[in-house]
Amino acid sequence: MVTLSVPATGPAQHFVGRERELEALEGAFQASRQGLGGGFFVYGESGVGKSALVRRFLERLVVEHPQVPLAMGRCYERDAGSFKSVQGVIEDLQRYLSHLPDKKTARLLPRGIIHLAHIFPVLKRVPGVTERMLGQPRIESPQELRSHAFSALRDLLSRLAASHSVVIYIDDLQWVDADSLALLEEIMHPPEAPALFLVATMRTAPEAHPGAARLLTLLGSSSERVRQEYLAPLPIDQAQELASLLLRGENATTDVLSLAREGSGHPLFISELVRHAVRRGSQAAGTVKLDDALWDRIAELPGPARRLLEVIAMAGSPIAVNVAARAAGLLVDEGPQYISQLGLCHFVRSSSRPGRDDVECYHDRVRESILARLPDDHRVEHHFRLAEALEHSGAIEVDPQALVRHLEGAGQAMRAARVAEVAAKRADEALAFDQAAEFYQTALRLGPDDKAASRLLRLNLADALANAGRSAEAAEMYLAAAEGASRTGGLELRVRAAEQYLFSGHISEGLGLLDEVLAELHLKLPKTRGEVILSLLWYRTLLRIRGIRFRPRSESEVDAETLTRIDIMRSVGASMAMVDNARGAAVQAQTLLLALKLGEKRRIAMALATDANFIASQGGERNWKRAQKFIKRANEVASEVGEPYLTAFVSGCAGIQTYFHGDFPAANVVLAKAEAIFRDQTKGSFHELSTVRIFRMLALRHLGRLRELRRAVDSHVRDAMRRGDRYTATTMVRALNFSWLTQGLPEEGRRELEQKSWVPPEGGYHVQHWYELRARGELDLFTGDGATSLARWREKWDQHEKSLLHKRVQIVRSEARWLKGRLLLAEAMQTGMSSERRRQILKIAARLEVENIMYAKLYVYLLRAGVESQSKNLPRATWLLGEAIRIAEEQGMALIVAAACRRLGQLHGGDEGTQIFSRGEQWMIGEEVKDPERVTEVVATGIAITSPRALPAAPSPT
């Protein structure tokens, strides 16, 4: 057990009552040990004894369960440090790990511990961490580095929780900082969250505080796992007992009942009133307010001690003893002497950590009482002296946050602004993006009215907000930074603002900005369907005539404004493709023509690679060869440039192109390579990284790597939401909703589809519409509602089949036809295979066959197997399933292999059929499919198995 790191809030020997609450805490802890974890939130008024209650519980825990790792943190109202609310938790974990045998520590440390140590350098003291950092390349993207650090802590706690219950205690959760809250949310987010027991104290009910409410939701709604306990004042008899204990041995005549009543059942109040009574005797009769009793004692302190106490109260959070003494005007050796005196009076408490002794007010009510009575001129003086002492101690390097606050309080606005900018940069480096944004806002508010400097601060603030996932705010700040910038600089910032709007779901604002930018470039997006088709035909024809020849030129040989123009066009095309693939393709074709004309290699490689994707998406051997030609040339140019971003970009496009061609194993490998380079070697490539991840997840779905898919989707969706990228989160949720079916949770899948955090714009049909339609169809197949699905979604089906997406993108068109065929088969299973229904399904199969690509041929065999089995032509159905298995094996599509094996085994019957069936069944069990039969019906729909040769029963999963 780790030594308790939070000082006691009251004398342990005078703890009275609270047996019911202690039993509740113990019961909740025992329930959490069943493998699911849990939480206990204690809330109540200041001074009622919340911290003392939890302390008593933890002291018992130390004795009864010495092997349990315990980590504790505390939040402070005025503490703006990076991840300060969880700093104590990390320090306790560091001490725990450092005391374990080295071999055990090595087994517990996750691979990403080096990234976590970037945020919390104290972890470098853990044996083995520094060695792991040697030779490891640092991840360049701040958001990716933060994401890896968060995941590393989650992984570390999961490993600890696998052998022992892990207890985390956070005091005064109502003051948790945004960055610490984001870290706690990541740790506790289901599924597969570490089985922790989280204990937290706060002044209000968790539902009244947004951060605590989110943690409560993540822990789950089960009353067995999560408890909320309102800590009421002590009953009058227990209040009297406490007063009697405190008065024992004191020469005081004060009535105990009177003290208990005046203390209103608050242990802190009663303790202070007892002290007041002991000192004042009969003069203490009558009602005395807590603040008056406190102030009465404070007023009698010697001048230096009182001044030191005021300084500590002004600090608002733990402050180094030597800094507090200097700010109070004391000599070096006087500080510890007066702090000892204040500690005996229960005004302050001390704590130690390596290389530093800290002091803080004994309780928030002590600090609040002092500040309430402190004259303004004393406040200003204390702020000034604290700022001077902090500056002397080197706080601009280690604690610029406190220095900013005290400089501002002292009226030193310009100095505070300069330090705030330094603090913002340090917070950025520490990946505390919310805190960085706060300090940039402070620097803007306090800094000089210099337009150029203000514009740079706004740009930095916009970047911090974007990193923090506050995309809409970031967009507004990019627009503010664009004011007064150069024409090209302003255009670039407006495109960045549009991207942030689109990511966060503010579609109309984003599209409006893109239209404005294109208008300034004398370009016009095609609006209608006809204009889009004509535009694509025109520019594609020009490209075919012109070819992809170019005369290489360096950036210095091309006009800067022209380079900016092409960069903006590429960004607009990429942003437009997020919501409208066809219009994005039209802009991209123009971009490629301009890039070839200019001859600058980097931009040519990007334009060629992007255009290869649009060409490959249409399908057909001719398009595939042309796309291959483009991507090959792009790779050659990228190799000549030798830039990590360009390498990753072209590799990502090659992976997407391979996906469109139906080579899913190769696509997964190439996309994984691109993802690693974007993640580890580039900065700010959020959209590119997200696009690569989306296509890689789609490839994993086709390959049937279901366990990997579930974990990756969960991680990437959480990461996207942290970044405010609702576009990526929504796209993944809709495109990969099938993951819920593999877990046997269709209602969770439906619930996610109903959450409209990002909605494609009206007036068009977009890929997110298709993903949602597919998800709803597969949900219906899983739940047995497939027979009514087409009728319920008829309007959406009509819209899809008329869209350019259906007509232009082969894999979407093929998947849609396969889904429609499966829904018709499900209907036939219920109503009978009529000649008209047979004709419809076989017509769909024939159209799929014309696609002339292997995955579509596989769908043909599955649909025809369904038709033949329902028509009682079992030999033909058996042969078709066998061919489907052969093709699926060749394509690496393991889920279809497993589903087809289950159905083939059931049709075949006998020992051989049992073996075939078992092959598919065991694969699904290995991939943790919760309901193999329903998942099989989604994939191999409508294959009738009610024949004499069918297996009598499916083997039960083991």
N, C-alpha and C positions, 0 to 999 in steps of 0.2 A: 504494500500500500504506500502511495506517495505521501510524504508529510503534508499536512494541511497547510495551504499557502495563504489562506485568507484569515487575518487576525480575528479573534473573537470579538463580538459586539457587546458583550456583557459578561459579568463574572459567572463562570460556569457553575460555581458552587451555590449560586442563588437561582438556578433554573427551577421554575415552579410550574406544575400543571402540564397541559398539552399532551397528555397521554394518548388521547384519541387521535390527535394529529400525527403523533409519532408512530402509532400503530398503522395509520393509513399510509404513511411514508414507507414503513417496513413492508406492508402488504403490497404496495405498488412496486417496490424494488424486487420482491420475490416473484411477482407476476412477470416482471421484465426479464427474469432469468429463464423464462421458458423458450427463449430463442428469438423473440420478436422485438425486445426492447420496450421502452415506454417512457413516460414523462410525468412529472409532478410539478404543477405550477402553484406556488404559494403567493397569494396577494392579500394586501391589507394596508392600513394606514402606516405612515412613517412612525417608528417607535413602538409598534405593537409587538415586535419580537420575531419577525419573519426570519431574519438571518440567524438569530439565536436558536430558533427551532431547527433549522436545517443543520446548524453546527452540532447540536446535540445528537441529531440523527446520524451525522457523519462520524462523530466520535464513537458512537456505538458500532457503526459499520467497521471502523478501523479495528475494533476489538474482535468482533464476531466474524468478519470476513477479511482477514489481513491480506489475502491474495488479490483482492479486487483493485484494479487500477482506478485511481481517483484523480481527476483534473479539474481545477477550479479557476474561474475568471470573475472579474467584476467590472461593471460598467460605471462610468462617471459622467455626470451631467456636463462637465466642462472639459472633458478630456477628448481632444481631437486627434489623438495619435493614430497611426496606421494599425488597423486591426486590434485596437487596444482592448476591446471587450473580450477577446479570446487569447490575449497575450499570456495571461496567467495559465490558461489551459495548456498552451504549447510548452510553457516553461515546466509545468508539472510533468507533461509527457516526456520532455527531455530528461528530467531527473529520473523518472521511472526507467526509461530505456538505458540510461547510463549506468544504472545499478544492476542491470541484468548481465548474465554471462555473455561474452561477446558473440558466441555462436547463436544463442537465442535471439539476441538483438539483430543479428544479420538476417535471421529468418523472418523477423517481423518487419524489417524495413522494406517498404515498397520501392519499386523501380524509380518512381518519380520523386523520391525523397529529396533529390538534388534541387528540384523545382520548388518544393515546399521550403527548403532552407534558404531559397532566395528571398522569400517573404519574411521568414522567421530565422534569422542568422543564428539564434541560440541553438538550433538543431545541429549546427556544425560541431557542437561539443559531444554529440553522441558518437561513440566509437564506430568507425566505418563510414560515416557520412562524408567526411572530407575526401576520403580515398575514392569514393564513388564519383565525386565531382571532377576528379582529375581526368582530363582528356575528353570530357563530355561536352559536345557543342551546346551552347546556350540557344534556346528557342528565341528567335528574333521577335516574333509577334507578341506584344504584351498581353493581349487577350488570351492567346493560346498558352502562354507561360502561366498566367493566372489559372486558367482552366486545368492545366496539368497539376499545378500546385494543390488546387482544391481537391482534385481526384486522388492525389497522393495521400492527403490527410484522411479522406474517406476510406481509402484502401488500408492505411495503417490502423485505423480504428476497427475496421472489419477484421483484420488479422488478430488484433488484441481481443476483440469480442468473441472470436471463435473458441478461445480457451477460458476466458474469464468474463464475467459481467464488467462492463466499463461504466463508471459513473462520471458524469460531467455536471458541474454545478456553476451556474451563472447568477451572480447577485445583482440586483437592481437592473433587471432586463429591460425596464422601460427606457433606459438610456443607451441601449445598444446602438453602435454606429452601423451605418449602412453596409460597409465592407465586411464587418464581422457577421452581420446578419446574412449576407450573401453566402459566406463561407458555411455558416451553420445550416442554411437551407440546402446547400449542396450535400453536406454530410448526411442529412436526414431525409433526403428525397427518396421516395420509393421508386422502383422496386429495388430489392437487395440492399437496402440501407443497413449500416452496421447496427447490431442489436444493443444500442446504448440505453442507459437510464439517465435522462436529462432532468435535472432539478433546477428550477429557476424561481427567483423571488422578484416581485414587482409590486408597485403601489396600486395598480388598477387591475381589473379582470383582464385576462389575456385577450378577449374579444375586443376590448377597448383600445388595444394597441396593435396597429397593422402588422408589425414585425412578429410579435408574439402570436398573433392570430394565425399567421402563415405557418409558424413552427408547429402550432397546435394541429393545424390541418394536415401537415406532413406526417405527424406522429400517428394520426388516425383518429377516428371518432369513437372507437371502442372504449367504454368506461373502464374495462379491465386493463387497458394499456395506458390510458391517459387520465390523470386526475387533476382537478382544479380545487384548491382548498382556500376558501376565504378565512383568513385568520382574524377572528373576532377578538376584542379586548378580553382580558382575563375576567372570569366571574368574580364577584365581589369577595367571596371567601378565599379564592386563590390570590387575589390582589392583596388582601389582608395578610395572608401567609407570606407573601413576598416582602411586604413592608416590614413584617415582624422579623424576618430573617436579616433584612438589611439593617434594622435598628438594633439587632442583638449585640450586646456589649457596648452600645453607645449610651451616653448620658443624655437622654432626651425624654421629654414628658409629652410629646405630641401624640394625639390619639391616632392609633393605627387605622381605625375605620375611616377617620377623616382623610388620612393620607391616601387610602385605597380609593375613596370616592373621588378625591381631587385628581388623582392620577388617571381616572377614567379607564382603568384596566390596562393601561399601556405600561409595560415594564420599564421602558426608558423614562417615562414621566415619573413613575413611582420612585425609581432610583434617584432621580434628580431632586424630587421633593423631599425625600428622606435626607439627602445631603443638606438641603436647605434647612430642614427642621433641626438637624443635629447642630448646625452652625448658629441658627437663630433662636432655637429653643421656643419659649412662649411667644416670641415675636412673630413666629411663623404661622400663628393661628389664622384661620380664615382661608378663603380661596386664593391660591397662588397659581399663576400661569407658569407653564414650563419655561417660556422665554424669559420671564421675569426672574425665575429661580436661577436659570443659567447665567443671565446677565449679572445678577447680584453677586455670583461667585467670580465671574470674569472681571467685574469692576474692582475687586479687591486684589487682583493679581499685581505684582510689581510691574512697573512700567515696561522694562525690557521683555518680560514674559508675556505681557498682554500684547505688546507690539508684535512679537513673534507669532502669537496665536492668530492675530489678525492677518498676518502675512500668509500663514498656512491656510486660513479660511479663504483668502483671496485666490490662492493657487487653485483651489477647486478640485484637485486630484493629487495623488502622491507627488511630493517634491523632495529633492535631495536635501538632506539636513544642512549641508554646508551652504547650499544656495539660499535656503530659508533664513539661515542665520545671517548671511551677508545682507540679504534684503531687509532684515530687521535692524541692521546696524550693529550687530553683535560681533565680538571677537571670535576667532575660530574655535577656541576651547570653551566659549560660553554657550554655544548652540546646544551641544549634547546635555549640558547641565540643566538648562531651562526646559528642554524637551522632556527630560526625565521628570521634572517637576510637573509639567503639564500632563504627562502621562499618568502620574499618581492621582491627579485631579480628574482623570477621565475626560480630558479635553482633546487629547491627541493620542494616536497610536503609531507605533513604529514598525517597520518591516525592513528586511535586508535581502539583497540579492548580490551576486558577485560584483565586487567593485563599487557598491553604492548602498548607502543607508537612506531610506525614505521615511517621510513622516506625512501624516494626513490627519484631518479632523476625526475624532473618535466616532462621530455619527453625523449624518447629514443635518440633523436638527441643531447640532452645535454650530456647524457652518452657517446654516440659514439664520440662526439667531444672531450671530455676530454680524453678518452682512446686512441684516435688516436694520441694525442700529448704527452702522458705520457711516459717518458723515461723508459727503461727496468729496471734499478735499482730501480726506484720509484715503479714500478709495484711489484717487488719482495718484497720490504719493506712493501708495503701496504698489500700484501697477508699475509706476516708473522705477521704483527700487527693485521690484521683481524682474523687470525687463533688463535693468543694468546687471543684476546678479546673474541672470540666465545668460546674457551675452558674454559676461566674463567667464562663465563656466563652459562656453563653447556650444550653447544650445542651438545656435544656427546650424550646427552640423547634426546634433543628435535629437534635439527637441524643438524644431522651429515652430511647431504648432503653438506651444505655450508662449513663446516669445512674441508671436504675432498678436495674440490676444492681449498680452500685457502692454505692448507698445500702443495698440489701438486704445486700450483703456487709459493710457497715460496721455493721450492726445497726440501721439507721434505718428500721424497718419502716413506720411511719406516713408518713414522707416518701416512701418508695419507693412506697407504695400510691397516694398522690396523683399522683405523677409517672407511675406505670403507667397510671392512668386517662387522663391527658393523652396518653400515648404511644398508648393504644388508640384514642382519638378521632382522632389524627393518622394512624394506620395505616388506620383506616376511610376517612378522607379520601383517602389515597393508594391506596385500593382493595386494600390488603394485608390481606384479611379474616382469613386464618389467623393472621397476626401480631397483628391486633387482638384476636382471641379469646384468644391467649396472654397478652396484657397485661391483659385484663379478668379472666382467671383469676388472674393475679398480684395484681391489685388486690383481688380477693375474698379471696385467701389471706392477704394482709398487712394488709388494712384493718381498721377498728374493727368491733366486733360490734354494729353498728347495723342493725336489721331493715329499716328503710325504705331506707337507703343500699344495703344488700346486695341488696334486691329490685330496685332500679334497675340495679345492676351486673349482676345475673343476666339482666335483660331485655335490656340492651345486649349481654351475652355471647351470649344466644340469637339476637339479630339478626345478630351477627357470624358465628356458626356457620351460620346459615341462608344468609347471603351467601356463605360459604365452601363451601357445598354439603355441609355435614355435618348433614344434616337430622335424623337420628335423635338426635344429640347436642343439636341445637337444640330438638327436641321435649321432651327431658328437662329442659332448662334453662327452657323456657317453663312447664313444670309446676312447677318449683322456684320460679319467680318468682310463680306463681299462689298459692302458700301465703302466707296472711296478707294477701292483697289483698282489696279490697272484693268483694262478691258478684258484681257485674256485671263488674268488672275481672278477677276470677278466671275467670269463664265465658269471657270473650273470650280470655284467655291459653290456656285449655284447648282452645278451638276452634283457635287457632293451632298448638298442639301436635299436635292431630289432623291438621291439614293437612300438617304436616311429616312425620308418620308415614305418611300416605297417599302423599305424594310419593315417599318413600324406600322404599316397598314393605312397610312394616310395617302391613299392612292390618288385621289383627285388633285391634292396639292403637289404630289410628285410629278404626275403627268403634266400638270399645268406648267410647272417650272421647266420641264424638258421641252415643251412646245415653245416657251419663251426663248430658251437657249438656242434651239434650232432656227427660230425666226431671226435671231441676231446673226446667225451664221448663214442666213439667206437659204436655209434648207426648210423643207416642209415634209412632215410625216404624212404618208398616205392615210386617209381617214376611213374610207369605205372599203368594203371587201373587194370591189372591182378595182379601186385605186391600188390596193395592196398587190393584187395579182398582176396588174399592168406594170407596176413598179418593179416587181421581182423579175418578170419576163424581160423587161427592158435592160436592167442592169446585168442580169445573167447573160443576155445576148451580147452585151458589150464586152463582158469578161471572156466569153468564148471566142469572140472575134480578136480581142486584144491579146489573150493569153496571159501568162503570169511572168513574162520576162520583165526585167527591170535593170536599170543602171545603178549600181550601188553608190550611195552618197552618205557622208557622215552627217551627224546632226548639225555640225557647224556650217555645213554647206546649204542647209535648208532654213528658210525664213522662220523665226521663232513663232510668229503668229500662225503660220501654216501648220507647224507641228502641233501647236495647241489646238488648232481646229480639228486635226485628225484624232488627237487624243480625246477631245470632247465627243466627237462623233462615235468613237469606239465605246466610250462610257455610256453614251445615250443608247447605242444599240444594245449593249449588255443589259442596261437597266430596263429598256423596253422589252427585251426578251423575257424578263421576269414575269411580265403580265400579258404579253402578246407576242408569241413566237414569230408570227408572220411579219408583223411590222418591224420587229427587231432584225429579221433577216433582210428586209429591204434597206434599212439603214446600214447594216453590215456590208452589203454588196457595194454600196457607195463608198464606204470606208476603205474597202480593199482596192477599189479602182484608184482612189486618191493616194493610198499608200504606195501602190506600184508606180504611180506617176512620180512621186517624190523620191523613192529609192532608198529611204532610210531603213536599215535592216531590221532593227528591233520591231518597228511598227508593221513592217511587211510580214515578219514571222507571226505576229499575233493575229493580223488580219487573215492571213492564209489559214492558220489553224482554226480560227473561229468559223471561217466560211466552210472549211471542210466538214464541220459538224452539221451546219445547215444542209449541205449537199447530201451527206451520208444519211441524215434523218429521213430523206425522201425514199430511200430504199432503191433496189434495182442494181444490177451488176454494173451498168454504165455509170451511175452515180457513185457507186463504191469505188470504182477505178479512178474516177476524177478526184474524189475525196482523198484517196490514197496518194495521188500525185501531189495534191496541195499539202498534205501533212508531211510527206517526205521532204518537200522543199522547205517547209517551215522548220523541220528538224535540222536540216543542213544549215540554215541561216542562224538558228538558235545556237547551234554548236560553235559557229564562228563568233557570235557575240559573247557566249560564255557567262551569262548572267543567271543566278539561281531562279529569279522570278520568271524569266523567259523560259528557262528549261522546264519549270513546273507547269507553266501555262500551256506550252506546246504538248507536254506529256499528258496533261489533263484532257486537252482536246483530243489527243490520240486515243485515250481511254474511252471518252464519250463516243467517239466515232466507232470504235470497236464494239461498244455496247449496242449502238444502233445496227451494227452488222450481225448481231446475235452471237458473238463469240464472248460469252459472259465470263468464262474463266480467265481469258486473256485480259478482258476489260477490268476485272477486279485487280489483277496484278499491276497493270499500268496505272490505274487510278490510285491504288494504295501508294505507289511510288510518288505520284504527283502530290498526294495529300501530305506525305511526310516532308517533302521539300517546301511546300507552302507553309506548313506548320512550323518547321524548325529553322528555315533559312530566310523567310521573308517577313515583312511587317506590313500591316494594313491590308492584307489580301483576303478580307473577310468574304466578299462575294465569290471570289474565285474558289476559295477553300470550301465554302458551303456548296457550291455547284458540284465540285468534285465529289464531295461526300454524298450528296443526294444521288448521283449516278452510281457511286459505289454501292450504296445501300440497295438501289434497284437491282444491281448485278447480284448482290448477295441473296436477294429475294428469289431471283430466277434460279440461282444455284442451290437454293434450299438450305443455306447455312443459317438455320433459324435461331440457334442460341446466340451466335455471333451477331446476327441481325438485331435481336431484341436488345442486347446490351448496347450495341452501337447506336441504335435509334434513340434509346432512352438518354444516353450520354449526350448525343448531338442535339437533341431537342432541348434539353436543359441548358446546354451551352448557348444555343441560339436565343433562347428566351432571356438568359442573363445579358446577352449583348443587345437585347431589344430587337433582334432580327426575327420579327414575326413571320416574315415571308418564308424563311427557311424552315422555321418550326412548323408552320401550317402546311407547307409542301410535304415535309417528311411525315407529319401526322396523317395526311390524306393519302399519300403515295404508299405508305407502309403500314396502313391500318391493319393489314393482314396479321401483324404480330400479335394483336389481341386475340385473334382466332386461334392461333397456335397455343395460347395460354388458356383457352377455354373461357374467355371473358368477352363475349360479344357486346354486352351492355356497356362495358368500358369503351369499346370501339365506337359504339353509337354516341356515347357521351362526348368523346373527343371530337367527333364530326360536327356536333352541335355547337362547339365552342368556336365562335367566329372572331378570333383575334386578328385575322388578316383576311380580307375578302377581296377577290379579284374584281376589277372594275366592271360596272354594268355596260351593256351594249356590245359585248363581245364574248367569245368563248375561249377559255384559257386552259392551260394544262392542269391547273388546280381543280377546275370543274370536272375534267375527266377523271382525275384521281379520286375525287369524291364519289363520282358515279360508280366507278369500279369498286370502291370500298363498300358502298351501300349494296351493290349487287352481290358481292361476296358475303357480306353479313347476312343477307336474305338466304343465300344458299346454305350457310352454316346453320341458321336457325330453322330451316325448313320452310321458309317463306319465298323460296325462289319462284314458285309457280305464279305468284302475284306480283313479282318484282317489276316485270316489264310494264304491266298496266299501271302500277303506282308511280313509276318514274318515266312514263311515256314521253312527257314533254321534254324532260332532260335528254332522253335518248334521241328524240327528233333534233334537238338543238345540237347535240354532239355530232350526229351523222351529217349535218349540213355545214359543219365548221371546217375552216381551213386546216385546223389541227388534224382532224380525221383524214382529210384528203392528202395532206402534205407529209405527215409523219407515219412511216410504215409501221413501226412497232406499236404505236398507239392504235392505228387502224386494225392491226392484227389482233391485239389484245381485246379491243372492243368487240370485234366479231366473235372471238372465242367466248367472251363473257356472255354475249347475246345468245350464242348457241347453247351454252350451259344452262341459261335461264329457261330456254325453250325445252331443253331436255328435262329440267326439273318439273316444268308444267306437264309434259307428256307423262312423266312418272305418276302424276296424280290423276290426270284425265284420260290417259290412254294415248298411244302413238297413232294419231289419225294420219291419213295420207297427206293432208295439207301440212300438218306439223312436220312430218318426215321430209316433205319437199322443202320446207323452209330451212330446216337444219342442214340438209345436204347442199342447199344453195349456198349457205354460209360457208360450209366446208370447201365447196368448189372455189369460192372467192378467196379463201385463205390459201388454197393450193396455188392459185395464180401468183401469189406474193413471191413464190420461188425462194423461200428462205427457210432454214431448217426448223426454227422454233415454230413457224406457222404450219409446217408440215406435221409437226408433232401434235399441234392442236387439231389438225384435220383427223388424225388417227383417233384421238380421244373422242371427238364428236361422233365420228362414224361408229366407234365401238359402242357408244351409248345408243345410237339408233338401232344397230344390229341386235344388241342384247335385248332391247325392248321389243324388237320384232321377232324374238325367239330364234334368231340365227346365231346360235352360240358358237359354232366353229369359226364363223367369220368374225364375231366379236372377240373371240380368244386370239385369233391371228392378229387383229388390229391392235390389241393391247400389247401383244408381244413386240410388234413393230414400234409402238410408242415407247416401250421400255428400252429397246435398242437405241432409238434416236436420242432419247433423254439421257442415256448413259454416255453416248458420244458427245452430247452437248454439255455434260456435267450438271444436268438439272435434276438433282437428287430427290427433291420433293415429289416431282412427277414420277420418277422411278418408283418411289415408295408407294405412292397412291395407286399407281397402275399395278404394282405387284400385289397389293392387297386385293384389288378387284379381280385380277387374273387368277390369283389363288382361290378366291371364292367361286369363280366360274369353273375353274378346272376341277376342283374337288380332289379327294383322295390324298394319299401321302405326299405326292408331288405338289398338289395344290396347297397343302399345309406348309410345305417348305417355302413355296413362293410367297404365300401370305406372310409367313413369319419373317421373311427377309424385309418386307415393307414395314411390318409392325415394329420390329426391333429397331429399325432406323428411326422411326418416329419417336419411340421411347428414348432413344439415345439423344435426340434433338429436343427432348422435354416437351413433346406435343401432348397436351393434356387430354384431348379427345380425338384420337386418331380417326375414328369413324366419321365424325362430322368434318374434319379437315379433308379426309379423302373425298367426301361428297362435294366439297368446294372445288377440288382439283379434277377429279375423275367423275364428273356429275352424270347422274341418270343412267348408270350402268346397272341394269336389273340383275339381281343375284338370286332371285327366287326360282331356282331351277333344281331338278333332282340332283344335279351334279354339284350344287353349291355346298360349301362347308356347313356342317350343322351349327357351328358356333365359332365366333372368333376367339382365338386364344387370349386369355386375360394377360394384360401387361404385368410384368414383374417389377 
